[in-house]
Amino acid sequence: MNKLTPQIKAQFSLDAKFQEYLDMVGLNPENAAPNQIQEMKRAFIAGIGMVQVLTRDSLTEYDDDTGVEILQYLMDQVTQFWIKEAERQN
């Protein structure tokens, strides 16, 4: 039985999350180079897929506390990437 309500599906819609990402980085698809949005979406979805594989295949071998620390470590790496990107832009 599918327990995903329309609200849950909307909350976890990868299309919606990709649009949020475009907004976050300030990229208007109408101003993008040909194929830029398509290639960005491919990379975006691939990244999400890799995180899912990582959590499904690797994270489950650890206890809950270690798993939470691993998730935080992943988030910290993402944060540091964006901090460096922002500094590089300036």
C-alpha positions as CSV (number, residue, x, y, z in Angstrom):
1,M,0.0,0.0,0.0
2,N,1.3,3.4,-0.9
3,K,1.3,5.7,2.1
4,L,2.7,8.7,0.2
5,T,0.1,11.4,0.3
6,P,0.1,14.2,-2.3
7,Q,1.6,16.5,0.3
8,I,4.5,14.1,1.0
9,K,5.1,13.7,-2.7
10,A,5.2,17.4,-3.1
11,Q,7.6,17.8,-0.2
12,F,10.0,15.2,-1.7
13,S,9.5,16.1,-5.4
14,L,12.9,16.1,-7.1
15,D,11.6,18.4,-9.8
16,A,10.6,20.9,-7.1
17,K,13.9,20.5,-5.2
18,F,15.8,21.1,-8.5
19,Q,13.9,24.3,-9.0
20,E,14.7,25.3,-5.4
21,Y,18.4,24.6,-6.2
22,L,18.2,26.8,-9.4
23,D,16.6,29.6,-7.2
24,M,19.3,29.2,-4.6
25,V,22.1,29.6,-7.1
26,G,20.3,32.4,-8.9
27,L,20.0,30.7,-12.2
28,N,17.0,31.5,-14.4
29,P,16.5,28.8,-17.0
30,E,15.5,31.3,-19.5
31,N,18.9,32.9,-19.3
32,A,20.8,29.6,-19.4
33,A,22.9,28.3,-22.2
34,P,21.4,25.6,-24.4
35,N,21.5,22.2,-22.6
36,Q,22.8,23.8,-19.4
37,I,19.7,23.1,-17.4
38,Q,19.4,19.6,-18.8
39,E,23.1,18.8,-17.8
40,M,22.6,20.5,-14.4
41,K,19.5,18.4,-13.7
42,R,21.3,15.2,-14.7
43,A,24.1,16.1,-12.3
44,F,21.6,17.0,-9.6
45,I,19.6,13.8,-9.9
46,A,22.9,11.7,-10.1
47,G,24.1,13.4,-6.9
48,I,20.9,12.6,-5.1
49,G,21.0,9.0,-6.4
50,M,24.6,8.6,-5.1
51,V,23.6,9.8,-1.7
52,Q,20.7,7.4,-1.6
53,V,23.0,4.5,-2.6
54,L,25.5,5.6,0.0
55,T,22.9,5.7,2.8
56,R,21.2,2.5,1.7
57,D,24.4,0.5,1.2
58,S,26.8,1.9,3.7
59,L,25.1,3.9,6.5
60,T,22.9,0.9,7.6
61,E,26.0,-0.9,8.9
62,Y,26.4,1.6,11.7
63,D,24.5,2.2,14.9
64,D,22.1,5.1,15.1
65,D,24.4,7.5,16.9
66,T,27.2,6.9,14.4
67,G,24.8,7.2,11.5
68,V,23.6,10.6,12.7
69,E,27.3,11.7,12.9
70,I,27.9,10.4,9.4
71,L,24.9,12.4,8.1
72,Q,26.2,15.5,9.9
73,Y,29.6,14.9,8.3
74,L,28.0,14.7,4.9
75,M,26.1,17.9,5.6
76,D,29.2,19.7,6.8
77,Q,31.0,18.8,3.6
78,V,28.2,20.2,1.5
79,T,28.2,23.4,3.7
80,Q,32.0,23.8,3.3
81,F,31.6,23.3,-0.5
82,W,29.1,26.2,-0.7
83,I,31.2,28.4,1.6
84,K,34.2,27.9,-0.7
85,E,32.1,28.5,-3.8
86,A,30.7,31.8,-2.3
87,E,34.2,32.9,-1.5
88,R,35.4,32.1,-5.0
89,Q,32.6,34.1,-6.5
90,N,33.6,37.2,-4.5
